[in-house]
């Protein structure tokens, strides 16, 4: 399965599962779950920097990740554009991975621990109002898919753009262009998520790779 098919399947799966769980929970408890998803999003945005710093400080051949990449770029006589693009791409990668990882963990914990406890205090409405449950559940699934897929797609789109910079590292260009990233960056799924979720990507990454974006 290609990246585009995986992203599409994950997205549709979130929508269907969200609507189904919303049907089971009904309106009030679906609202509670949606609120917990939003809380997970806020916490992930707030604390992803701590995890990202740990990733960027990880040692490779005795050097922190950023210093290791910088050394390779200087040794390869990279152009200023290639240097700035790669350094910012590495930072963006660390922040996107940290954000998605934190959100996924927090989303699971709120579902496994917080939701079962809090739902005890939420009364179930009459059946006439239960039809709103699937609607709210679908919105929750839409939000979860967007939160995970949008930053990931924007990162891959920008990685593909960085690979096009003249005098770029040959190994990186080969990895992007010959691998799945370049093909995925041109798909409708990637472009749609990048177009609608670029603001979220900009929010969680410290610097823009390209100033015009």
C-alpha positions in Angstrom: 0.0 0.0 0.0 1.4 3.4 -1.0 1.5 6.5 1.2 -1.5 8.1 -0.5 -3.6 5.0 -0.1 -2.5 4.7 3.5 -3.4 8.3 4.2 -6.8 8.0 2.5 -7.6 4.7 4.3 -6.6 6.2 7.6 -8.8 9.3 7.0 -11.9 7.4 5.9 -11.3 4.9 8.8 -11.3 7.8 11.3 -14.5 9.2 9.8 -16.3 5.8 9.9 -15.1 4.8 13.4 -15.9 8.3 14.8 -19.5 8.1 13.5 -19.9 4.6 14.8 -18.6 5.4 18.2 -20.7 8.6 18.2 -23.7 6.4 17.6 -22.9 4.2 20.6 -22.1 7.2 22.9 -25.0 9.4 21.8 -24.8 13.2 21.9 -23.6 14.2 25.4 -20.8 11.6 25.7 -19.7 12.3 22.1 -19.4 16.0 23.1 -17.3 14.9 26.1 -15.0 12.8 23.9 -14.6 15.6 21.3 -13.6 17.9 24.2 -11.0 15.5 25.3 -9.6 15.3 21.8 -9.3 19.1 21.7 -7.6 19.0 25.1 -5.1 16.5 23.7 -4.4 18.8 20.8 -3.8 21.8 23.0 -1.5 19.8 25.3 0.4 18.4 22.3 1.0 21.8 20.9 2.1 23.1 24.3 4.7 20.4 25.1 5.9 19.1 21.7 8.9 21.5 21.9 10.3 19.6 24.9 10.3 16.3 22.9 11.6 18.0 19.8 14.6 19.4 21.7 15.4 15.9 22.9 15.2 14.6 19.3 17.4 17.4 18.0 19.9 16.8 20.8 20.2 13.1 20.1 23.8 12.0 19.4 24.9 10.7 16.0 28.6 9.8 15.8 29.1 11.7 19.0 27.4 14.9 17.7 23.9 16.3 18.3 21.6 15.7 15.3 21.6 19.3 14.1 25.4 19.6 14.4 25.8 16.3 12.5 23.6 17.5 9.7 25.3 20.9 9.6 28.7 19.3 9.4 27.6 17.1 6.4 26.1 20.2 4.6 29.3 22.2 5.1 31.5 19.3 4.0 29.4 18.9 0.9 29.7 22.6 0.1 25.9 23.1 0.1 24.5 26.3 -1.2 23.0 28.8 1.2 19.5 27.8 0.1 20.2 24.1 0.5 21.8 24.7 3.9 18.9 26.7 5.2 16.3 24.4 3.7 17.8 21.2 5.2 18.5 22.7 8.6 14.9 24.0 8.9 13.5 20.7 7.5 15.3 18.8 10.2 13.8 21.1 12.9 10.4 20.8 11.3 10.7 17.0 11.2 11.5 16.9 14.9 8.6 19.1 15.8 6.1 17.3 13.6 7.1 13.8 14.9 6.9 15.1 18.5 3.5 16.7 18.0 2.0 13.6 16.3 3.5 11.3 18.9 2.3 13.4 21.8 -1.1 13.9 20.4 -1.5 10.1 19.7 -0.4 9.2 23.3 -2.6 11.9 24.9 -5.6 11.0 22.8 -5.2 7.3 23.8 -4.8 8.1 27.5 -7.8 10.4 27.5 -9.9 7.7 25.8 -8.6 4.9 28.1 -8.5 6.7 31.4 -10.2 10.1 31.5 -13.3 9.3 29.3 -14.4 6.1 31.2 -14.3 8.1 34.5 -15.9 11.4 33.3 -18.7 9.7 31.3 -20.1 8.5 34.6 -21.2 12.0 35.3 -22.7 12.6 31.9 -26.3 11.6 31.5 -27.6 9.9 28.4 -30.2 11.9 26.6 -33.4 10.7 25.2 -33.4 8.6 22.0 -34.9 11.5 20.0 -31.6 13.4 20.5 -29.3 10.4 19.9 -29.0 11.1 16.2 -26.6 13.9 17.0 -24.1 11.4 18.4 -22.9 10.1 15.0 -22.7 13.6 13.7 -20.5 14.7 16.6 -18.5 11.5 16.3 -17.9 12.1 12.7 -16.6 15.6 13.5 -14.3 14.0 16.1 -13.0 11.5 13.5 -12.5 14.3 11.0 -10.5 16.2 13.6 -8.3 13.3 14.6 -7.5 12.5 10.9 -6.7 16.2 10.2 -4.5 16.6 13.3 -2.3 13.6 12.4 -2.3 13.8 8.6 -2.1 17.5 7.8 1.3 18.2 9.4 2.7 14.9 8.0 1.6 15.8 4.5 2.9 19.3 4.7 6.3 18.0 5.9 6.5 15.6 3.0 5.5 18.3 0.5 8.3 20.6 1.8 10.8 17.8 1.9 10.1 17.3 -1.8 10.6 21.0 -2.4 13.9 21.0 -0.5 15.1 18.1 -2.7 14.7 20.4 -5.7 17.2 23.0 -4.5 20.3 23.2 -6.6 23.5 21.6 -5.1 21.4 19.6 -2.6 22.9 16.5 -0.9 22.8 13.7 -3.5 21.8 11.0 -0.9 18.9 13.1 0.3 17.7 13.9 -3.3 17.9 10.2 -4.2 16.0 9.3 -1.0 13.1 11.7 -1.7 12.9 11.4 -5.5 13.4 7.7 -5.9 11.3 6.9 -2.8 7.7 7.3 -2.0 7.9 10.9 -0.7 8.2 12.6 -4.1 5.4 10.6 -5.6 3.2 11.2 -2.5 3.8 14.9 -2.5 2.1 15.2 -5.9 -1.0 13.2 -5.0 -4.4 14.8 -4.3 -4.3 13.6 -0.7 -1.1 15.4 0.1 -2.0 18.6 -1.7 -5.5 18.7 -0.1 -4.1 18.3 3.4 -1.2 20.7 2.8 -3.7 23.3 1.5 -6.2 23.0 4.3 -3.7 22.2 7.1 -0.7 24.4 6.3 -1.7 26.7 9.2 -1.4 23.8 11.7 2.0 22.8 10.2 3.2 26.5 10.6 1.9 26.5 14.1 3.8 23.5 15.3 7.1 24.1 13.4 9.5 26.8 14.7 10.6 28.2 11.3 9.3 28.4 7.8 11.4 26.4 5.4 10.5 28.7 2.5 9.7 32.4 3.4 7.1 32.7 0.7 4.9 30.0 2.2 
